[in-house]
């Protein structure tokens, strides 16, 4: 009796209508789920790596994209974003005044042995970005952890090849450059899909028991550099001035020498000309030279009277002199 009632209910128009409506709702829900599963959004700094049953099929750029629902899976990778790994410290608060902290594990990774068997606390940052998303996702089990291990091993190697003074003072730029190169080479060898932008030494200090002694050495080194720079500055001020004065003196001497040579050559030419005239007429030349000399010398004598031995012409000469004085 119950079975007959159940069959009659299933055959009733109301049940058929409900069943049809239910199937329509299910179909709409499934279509909506498929629609939402088929579309995905990729950010401006990201790319999407699409896999089908675990196999990489394509890489898509930013924007609204489609995929096969439940068959294809999408992994978003921030390829344009600059990422970093910190060693020896951690950023506790990134703000206008950034705070850093050091714990037991981070302090241990910063403690390194130098080539001269001294200890140094080296804190550094590796900045990088992902340039090959497929390698980053599938070539290595954990690319971030692998990069961290590579960076620590490389820095220990580079620091271990140098003395503690080089690590603390003049060798920091070289250590950062060499570390960047080696980290990039190993990342390429391991197919991490990572491009290292730079390695920055955040802080390098000696261990606490000897920090005061090393600080004193650094201050002495800085004072030495300051004195050298001051000496070079004074040198650059004095030497060019002295060179200019020396050049000026040399030019004056050369001008004086040229003038003297020209005067001497003129005197020689004049003497030769006089000599040639003397050879032609000795008496005339003697008398001319005598008269020219007297003409030049007598005005310089002042109130002097030159008379012949008999002195007959003294009075007229005195009268001439008095007339000249009255004028």
C-alpha positions as a Markdown table, in Angstrom:
| # | Residue | x | y | z |
|---|---|---|---|---|
| 1 | Unk | 0.0 | 0.0 | 0.0 |
| 2 | Unk | 2.9 | 2.4 | 0.9 |
| 3 | Unk | 4.7 | 1.4 | -2.3 |
| 4 | Unk | 1.7 | 2.2 | -4.4 |
| 5 | Unk | 1.3 | 5.6 | -2.7 |
| 6 | Unk | 5.1 | 6.3 | -3.3 |
| 7 | Unk | 4.8 | 5.4 | -7.0 |
| 8 | Unk | 1.7 | 7.5 | -7.4 |
| 9 | Unk | 3.5 | 10.5 | -5.8 |
| 10 | Unk | 6.5 | 10.1 | -8.2 |
| 11 | Unk | 4.1 | 9.9 | -11.1 |
| 12 | Unk | 2.2 | 12.9 | -10.0 |
| 13 | Unk | 2.6 | 16.2 | -12.0 |
| 14 | Unk | 3.8 | 18.1 | -8.9 |
| 15 | Unk | 6.6 | 15.7 | -8.3 |
| 16 | Unk | 7.7 | 15.8 | -12.0 |
| 17 | Unk | 7.6 | 19.6 | -11.9 |
| 18 | Unk | 9.7 | 19.7 | -8.7 |
| 19 | Unk | 12.1 | 17.2 | -10.2 |
| 20 | Unk | 12.5 | 19.3 | -13.3 |
| 21 | Unk | 13.0 | 22.4 | -11.3 |
| 22 | Unk | 15.6 | 20.7 | -9.0 |
| 23 | Unk | 17.6 | 19.5 | -12.0 |
| 24 | Unk | 17.5 | 23.1 | -13.4 |
| 25 | Unk | 18.8 | 24.5 | -10.1 |
| 26 | Unk | 21.6 | 21.8 | -10.0 |
| 27 | Unk | 22.5 | 22.6 | -13.6 |
| 28 | Unk | 22.7 | 26.4 | -12.9 |
| 29 | Unk | 24.8 | 25.8 | -9.8 |
| 30 | Unk | 27.2 | 23.5 | -11.7 |
| 31 | Unk | 27.4 | 26.1 | -14.5 |
| 32 | Unk | 28.1 | 28.9 | -12.0 |
| 33 | Unk | 30.8 | 26.8 | -10.3 |
| 34 | Unk | 32.4 | 25.9 | -13.7 |
| 35 | Unk | 32.2 | 29.6 | -14.7 |
| 36 | Unk | 34.0 | 30.8 | -11.6 |
| 37 | Unk | 36.5 | 28.0 | -11.9 |
| 38 | Unk | 37.3 | 28.8 | -15.5 |
| 39 | Unk | 38.3 | 32.4 | -14.9 |
| 40 | Unk | 41.2 | 33.7 | -12.8 |
| 41 | Unk | 42.9 | 37.1 | -12.2 |
| 42 | Unk | 46.6 | 37.7 | -12.5 |
| 43 | Unk | 48.0 | 40.9 | -10.8 |
| 44 | Unk | 50.1 | 43.5 | -12.4 |
| 45 | Unk | 53.4 | 42.3 | -10.8 |
| 46 | Unk | 52.6 | 38.6 | -11.4 |
| 47 | Unk | 52.5 | 35.9 | -14.0 |
| 48 | Unk | 50.4 | 32.8 | -13.9 |
| 49 | Unk | 51.9 | 29.3 | -14.4 |
| 50 | Unk | 49.2 | 26.9 | -15.7 |
| 51 | Unk | 49.6 | 23.2 | -15.2 |
| 52 | Unk | 47.4 | 20.4 | -16.5 |
| 53 | Unk | 47.5 | 17.2 | -14.4 |
| 54 | Unk | 50.8 | 18.5 | -12.9 |
| 55 | Unk | 52.5 | 19.2 | -16.2 |
| 56 | Unk | 53.3 | 22.8 | -17.2 |
| 57 | Unk | 51.4 | 23.9 | -20.3 |
| 58 | Unk | 51.7 | 27.6 | -20.5 |
| 59 | Unk | 52.6 | 30.9 | -18.7 |
| 60 | Unk | 50.2 | 33.8 | -18.8 |
| 61 | Unk | 50.6 | 37.5 | -18.1 |
| 62 | Unk | 48.5 | 39.9 | -16.0 |
| 63 | Unk | 44.8 | 40.3 | -16.5 |
| 64 | Unk | 41.7 | 38.2 | -16.6 |
| 65 | Unk | 42.4 | 34.7 | -17.9 |
| 66 | Unk | 40.7 | 31.4 | -18.5 |
| 67 | Unk | 41.5 | 27.7 | -17.8 |
| 68 | Unk | 39.9 | 24.3 | -17.9 |
| 69 | Unk | 38.0 | 23.9 | -14.6 |
| 70 | Unk | 39.2 | 21.1 | -12.3 |
| 71 | Unk | 41.8 | 20.0 | -14.8 |
| 72 | Unk | 44.2 | 22.9 | -15.0 |
| 73 | Unk | 45.7 | 24.6 | -11.9 |
| 74 | Unk | 47.2 | 28.1 | -11.7 |
| 75 | Unk | 50.3 | 29.2 | -9.7 |
| 76 | Unk | 50.8 | 33.0 | -9.4 |
| 77 | Unk | 54.4 | 34.1 | -9.2 |
| 78 | Unk | 55.4 | 37.8 | -8.4 |
| 79 | Unk | 58.1 | 38.3 | -11.1 |
| 80 | Unk | 58.2 | 42.1 | -10.9 |
| 81 | Unk | 58.4 | 42.3 | -7.1 |
| 82 | Unk | 61.8 | 42.9 | -5.4 |
| 83 | Unk | 62.2 | 40.3 | -2.6 |
| 84 | Unk | 64.9 | 40.0 | 0.0 |
| 85 | Unk | 66.3 | 37.6 | 2.6 |
| 86 | Unk | 67.9 | 38.9 | 5.8 |
| 87 | Unk | 70.9 | 37.2 | 7.5 |
| 88 | Unk | 72.0 | 37.9 | 11.0 |
| 89 | Unk | 69.0 | 40.0 | 11.8 |
| 90 | Unk | 65.3 | 40.4 | 11.1 |
| 91 | Unk | 63.2 | 43.4 | 10.5 |
| 92 | Unk | 60.9 | 43.8 | 13.5 |
| 93 | Unk | 59.1 | 46.9 | 12.2 |
| 94 | Unk | 59.4 | 48.5 | 8.8 |
| 95 | Unk | 58.5 | 52.2 | 9.2 |
| 96 | Unk | 60.0 | 55.6 | 9.1 |
| 97 | Unk | 62.4 | 54.4 | 11.8 |
| 98 | Unk | 62.9 | 50.7 | 11.0 |
| 99 | Unk | 63.6 | 48.5 | 14.0 |
| 100 | Unk | 65.7 | 45.4 | 13.7 |
| 101 | Unk | 66.2 | 42.5 | 16.1 |
| 102 | Unk | 68.6 | 39.6 | 16.5 |
| 103 | Unk | 67.7 | 36.3 | 18.1 |
| 104 | Unk | 69.7 | 33.2 | 18.8 |
| 105 | Unk | 69.5 | 31.6 | 15.4 |
| 106 | Unk | 70.0 | 34.9 | 13.5 |
| 107 | Unk | 73.0 | 35.7 | 15.6 |
| 108 | Unk | 74.6 | 32.3 | 14.9 |
| 109 | Unk | 74.3 | 32.7 | 11.2 |
| 110 | Unk | 76.0 | 36.1 | 11.4 |
| 111 | Unk | 79.1 | 34.8 | 13.3 |
| 112 | Unk | 81.8 | 33.9 | 10.8 |
| 113 | Unk | 85.5 | 32.8 | 10.9 |
| 114 | Unk | 87.9 | 35.0 | 8.8 |
| 115 | Unk | 90.9 | 33.9 | 7.0 |
| 116 | Unk | 93.3 | 34.9 | 9.8 |
| 117 | Unk | 91.2 | 32.8 | 12.3 |
| 118 | Unk | 89.3 | 35.7 | 13.9 |
| 119 | Unk | 85.6 | 36.1 | 14.4 |
| 120 | Unk | 83.3 | 38.7 | 12.9 |
| 121 | Unk | 79.6 | 39.3 | 13.0 |
| 122 | Unk | 78.5 | 39.9 | 9.4 |
| 123 | Unk | 74.9 | 40.9 | 8.7 |
| 124 | Unk | 73.8 | 41.1 | 5.1 |
| 125 | Unk | 70.8 | 41.3 | 2.8 |
| 126 | Unk | 70.2 | 39.4 | -0.5 |
| 127 | Unk | 67.8 | 41.3 | -2.8 |
| 128 | Unk | 66.5 | 39.3 | -5.7 |
| 129 | Unk | 63.5 | 38.7 | -8.0 |
| 130 | Unk | 62.1 | 35.7 | -9.8 |
| 131 | Unk | 63.0 | 35.7 | -13.6 |
| 132 | Unk | 62.0 | 32.1 | -14.5 |
| 133 | Unk | 58.7 | 31.2 | -12.8 |
| 134 | Unk | 58.7 | 27.6 | -14.1 |
| 135 | Unk | 62.2 | 26.9 | -12.7 |
| 136 | Unk | 61.3 | 28.6 | -9.4 |
| 137 | Unk | 58.2 | 26.4 | -8.9 |
| 138 | Unk | 59.2 | 23.0 | -10.3 |
| 139 | Unk | 63.0 | 22.7 | -10.7 |
| 140 | Unk | 63.7 | 22.8 | -6.9 |
| 141 | Unk | 61.7 | 21.6 | -4.0 |
| 142 | Unk | 61.9 | 24.9 | -2.1 |
| 143 | Unk | 63.7 | 27.7 | -4.0 |
| 144 | Unk | 63.6 | 30.2 | -1.1 |
| 145 | Unk | 65.2 | 27.8 | 1.4 |
| 146 | Unk | 67.8 | 26.7 | -1.2 |
| 147 | Unk | 68.7 | 30.4 | -1.9 |
| 148 | Unk | 69.1 | 31.0 | 1.8 |
| 149 | Unk | 71.4 | 28.0 | 2.2 |
| 150 | Unk | 73.4 | 29.1 | -0.9 |
| 151 | Unk | 73.7 | 32.7 | 0.4 |
| 152 | Unk | 75.0 | 31.6 | 3.8 |
| 153 | Unk | 77.5 | 29.2 | 2.3 |
| 154 | Unk | 78.8 | 31.7 | -0.2 |
| 155 | Unk | 79.3 | 34.5 | 2.4 |
| 156 | Unk | 81.1 | 32.2 | 4.8 |
| 157 | Unk | 83.4 | 31.2 | 1.9 |
| 158 | Unk | 84.1 | 34.8 | 0.9 |
| 159 | Unk | 84.6 | 36.0 | 4.4 |
| 160 | Unk | 86.9 | 33.0 | 5.1 |
| 161 | Unk | 89.2 | 34.1 | 2.3 |
| 162 | Unk | 89.9 | 37.5 | 3.8 |
| 163 | Unk | 91.5 | 38.9 | 7.0 |
| 164 | Unk | 89.4 | 40.4 | 9.7 |
| 165 | Unk | 90.7 | 43.9 | 8.9 |
| 166 | Unk | 89.5 | 43.6 | 5.3 |
| 167 | Unk | 86.1 | 42.3 | 6.4 |
| 168 | Unk | 85.7 | 45.2 | 8.9 |
| 169 | Unk | 87.1 | 48.1 | 6.8 |
| 170 | Unk | 88.3 | 48.2 | 3.2 |
| 171 | Unk | 87.0 | 44.9 | 1.9 |
| 172 | Unk | 83.3 | 45.3 | 2.4 |
| 173 | Unk | 82.4 | 46.4 | -1.1 |
| 174 | Unk | 84.5 | 43.6 | -2.6 |
| 175 | Unk | 82.9 | 41.0 | -0.3 |
| 176 | Unk | 79.4 | 42.2 | -1.4 |
| 177 | Unk | 80.3 | 42.1 | -5.1 |
| 178 | Unk | 82.0 | 38.7 | -4.9 |
| 179 | Unk | 79.1 | 37.3 | -2.9 |
| 180 | Unk | 76.6 | 38.5 | -5.4 |
| 181 | Unk | 78.5 | 36.9 | -8.3 |
| 182 | Unk | 78.9 | 33.5 | -6.6 |
| 183 | Unk | 75.2 | 33.4 | -5.4 |
| 184 | Unk | 74.0 | 34.1 | -8.9 |
| 185 | Unk | 76.3 | 31.5 | -10.4 |
| 186 | Unk | 75.0 | 28.8 | -8.0 |
| 187 | Unk | 71.4 | 29.9 | -8.5 |
| 188 | Unk | 71.8 | 29.5 | -12.2 |
| 189 | Unk | 73.5 | 26.1 | -11.8 |
| 190 | Unk | 70.7 | 24.8 | -9.5 |
| 191 | Unk | 68.0 | 26.3 | -11.9 |
| 192 | Unk | 66.4 | 28.3 | -9.1 |
| 193 | Unk | 64.9 | 30.8 | -11.6 |
| 194 | Unk | 66.1 | 33.7 | -9.5 |
| 195 | Unk | 68.0 | 36.8 | -10.5 |
| 196 | Unk | 70.1 | 38.3 | -7.7 |
| 197 | Unk | 69.9 | 42.1 | -7.8 |
| 198 | Unk | 72.5 | 42.9 | -5.1 |
| 199 | Unk | 74.1 | 41.8 | -1.9 |
| 200 | Unk | 74.3 | 44.5 | 0.8 |
| 201 | Unk | 76.4 | 44.2 | 3.9 |
| 202 | Unk | 74.0 | 45.7 | 6.6 |
| 203 | Unk | 76.5 | 45.7 | 9.4 |
| 204 | Unk | 79.9 | 44.2 | 10.1 |
| 205 | Unk | 81.2 | 44.2 | 13.7 |
| 206 | Unk | 83.8 | 42.3 | 15.7 |
| 207 | Unk | 82.6 | 40.2 | 18.6 |
| 208 | Unk | 81.6 | 42.1 | 21.7 |
| 209 | Unk | 84.8 | 41.2 | 23.8 |
| 210 | Unk | 87.1 | 42.9 | 21.2 |
| 211 | Unk | 84.7 | 45.5 | 19.8 |
| 212 | Unk | 86.3 | 48.5 | 21.6 |
| 213 | Unk | 89.8 | 47.6 | 20.3 |
| 214 | Unk | 88.5 | 47.3 | 16.7 |
| 215 | Unk | 86.6 | 50.6 | 17.0 |
| 216 | Unk | 89.8 | 52.3 | 18.1 |
| 217 | Unk | 91.6 | 50.9 | 15.1 |
| 218 | Unk | 88.8 | 52.1 | 12.8 |
| 219 | Unk | 88.9 | 55.6 | 14.3 |
| 220 | Unk | 92.7 | 55.7 | 13.8 |
| 221 | Unk | 92.2 | 54.6 | 10.2 |
| 222 | Unk | 89.6 | 57.3 | 9.6 |
| 223 | Unk | 91.9 | 59.9 | 11.2 |
| 224 | Unk | 94.7 | 58.8 | 9.0 |
| 225 | Unk | 92.5 | 59.2 | 5.9 |
| 226 | Unk | 91.4 | 62.6 | 7.0 |
| 227 | Unk | 95.0 | 63.8 | 7.5 |
| 228 | Unk | 96.0 | 62.4 | 4.1 |
| 229 | Unk | 93.1 | 64.2 | 2.5 |
| 230 | Unk | 94.1 | 67.5 | 4.2 |
| 231 | Unk | 97.7 | 67.1 | 3.1 |
| 232 | Unk | 96.6 | 66.5 | -0.4 |
| 233 | Unk | 94.4 | 69.6 | -0.3 |
| 234 | Unk | 97.3 | 71.7 | 0.9 |
| 235 | Unk | 99.5 | 70.2 | -1.7 |
| 236 | Unk | 97.0 | 71.1 | -4.4 |
| 237 | Unk | 96.9 | 74.6 | -3.1 |
| 238 | Unk | 100.6 | 75.2 | -2.8 |
| 239 | Unk | 102.2 | 73.3 | -5.7 |
| 240 | Unk | 100.2 | 74.9 | -8.6 |
| 241 | Unk | 100.9 | 78.3 | -7.1 |
| 242 | Unk | 104.7 | 77.6 | -6.8 |
| 243 | Unk | 104.7 | 76.2 | -10.4 |
| 244 | Unk | 103.1 | 79.3 | -11.6 |
| 245 | Unk | 105.6 | 81.5 | -9.8 |
| 246 | Unk | 108.4 | 79.4 | -11.2 |
| 247 | Unk | 107.1 | 79.7 | -14.7 |
| 248 | Unk | 106.7 | 83.5 | -14.3 |
| 249 | Unk | 110.3 | 83.8 | -13.0 |
| 250 | Unk | 111.6 | 81.7 | -15.9 |
| 251 | Unk | 109.7 | 83.8 | -18.4 |
| 252 | Unk | 111.1 | 87.0 | -16.9 |
| 253 | Unk | 114.6 | 85.6 | -17.0 |
| 254 | Unk | 114.1 | 84.6 | -20.6 |
| 255 | Unk | 112.8 | 88.1 | -21.5 |
| 256 | Unk | 115.8 | 89.7 | -19.7 |
| 257 | Unk | 118.2 | 87.4 | -21.4 |
| 258 | Unk | 116.6 | 88.2 | -24.8 |
| 259 | Unk | 116.8 | 92.0 | -24.1 |
| 260 | Unk | 120.4 | 91.8 | -23.0 |
| 261 | Unk | 121.4 | 89.8 | -26.1 |
| 262 | Unk | 119.5 | 92.2 | -28.4 |
| 263 | Unk | 121.2 | 95.2 | -26.7 |
| 264 | Unk | 124.6 | 93.5 | -27.0 |
| 265 | Unk | 124.0 | 92.8 | -30.6 |
| 266 | Unk | 122.9 | 96.4 | -31.2 |
| 267 | Unk | 126.1 | 97.7 | -29.5 |
| 268 | Unk | 128.2 | 95.3 | -31.6 |
| 269 | Unk | 126.5 | 96.5 | -34.7 |
| 270 | Unk | 127.1 | 100.2 | -33.7 |
| 271 | Unk | 130.7 | 99.5 | -32.8 |
| 272 | Unk | 131.3 | 97.8 | -36.1 |
| 273 | Unk | 129.7 | 100.8 | -38.0 |
| 274 | Unk | 131.9 | 103.3 | -36.0 |
| 275 | Unk | 134.9 | 101.1 | -36.6 |
| 276 | Unk | 134.3 | 101.1 | -40.4 |
| 277 | Unk | 134.0 | 104.9 | -40.4 |
| 278 | Unk | 137.1 | 105.1 | -38.3 |
| 279 | Unk | 139.0 | 103.0 | -40.7 |
| 280 | Unk | 138.0 | 105.3 | -43.6 |
| 281 | Unk | 138.8 | 108.6 | -41.8 |
| 282 | Unk | 140.5 | 108.1 | -38.4 |
| 283 | Unk | 140.9 | 111.8 | -37.5 |
| 284 | Unk | 137.4 | 112.8 | -38.5 |
| 285 | Unk | 136.0 | 109.9 | -36.6 |
| 286 | Unk | 138.0 | 110.7 | -33.5 |
| 287 | Unk | 136.9 | 114.3 | -33.5 |
| 288 | Unk | 133.3 | 113.4 | -34.0 |
| 289 | Unk | 133.4 | 110.9 | -31.2 |
| 290 | Unk | 135.1 | 113.5 | -29.0 |
| 291 | Unk | 132.5 | 116.2 | -29.7 |
| 292 | Unk | 129.6 | 113.8 | -29.2 |
| 293 | Unk | 131.0 | 112.8 | -25.9 |
| 294 | Unk | 131.5 | 116.4 | -24.8 |
| 295 | Unk | 128.0 | 117.2 | -25.8 |
| 296 | Unk | 126.7 | 114.5 | -23.6 |
| 297 | Unk | 129.1 | 115.0 | -20.6 |
| 298 | Unk | 129.3 | 118.8 | -20.3 |
| 299 | Unk | 125.6 | 119.4 | -19.4 |
| 300 | Unk | 126.0 | 117.1 | -16.5 |
| 301 | Unk | 129.0 | 119.0 | -15.0 |
| 302 | Unk | 126.9 | 121.8 | -13.5 |
| 303 | Unk | 128.6 | 125.2 | -12.8 |
| 304 | Unk | 131.9 | 124.4 | -14.3 |
| 305 | Unk | 134.0 | 126.6 | -16.7 |
| 306 | Unk | 136.6 | 125.0 | -19.0 |
| 307 | Unk | 139.2 | 127.4 | -20.3 |
| 308 | Unk | 142.3 | 127.0 | -22.3 |
| 309 | Unk | 145.7 | 127.2 | -20.6 |
| 310 | Unk | 146.2 | 130.9 | -21.3 |
| 311 | Unk | 142.7 | 131.8 | -19.9 |
| 312 | Unk | 142.0 | 134.6 | -22.3 |
| 313 | Unk | 138.3 | 133.8 | -22.8 |
| 314 | Unk | 137.2 | 133.5 | -19.2 |
| 315 | Unk | 135.3 | 136.9 | -18.9 |
| 316 | Unk | 133.2 | 136.4 | -22.0 |
| 317 | Unk | 132.2 | 133.0 | -20.8 |
| 318 | Unk | 131.3 | 134.3 | -17.4 |
| 319 | Unk | 129.2 | 137.0 | -18.9 |
| 320 | Unk | 127.4 | 134.4 | -21.1 |
| 321 | Unk | 126.7 | 132.3 | -18.1 |
| 322 | Unk | 125.2 | 135.3 | -16.2 |
| 323 | Unk | 123.0 | 136.1 | -19.1 |
| 324 | Unk | 121.7 | 132.5 | -19.2 |
| 325 | Unk | 120.9 | 132.6 | -15.4 |
| 326 | Unk | 119.1 | 136.0 | -15.7 |
| 327 | Unk | 116.9 | 134.5 | -18.4 |
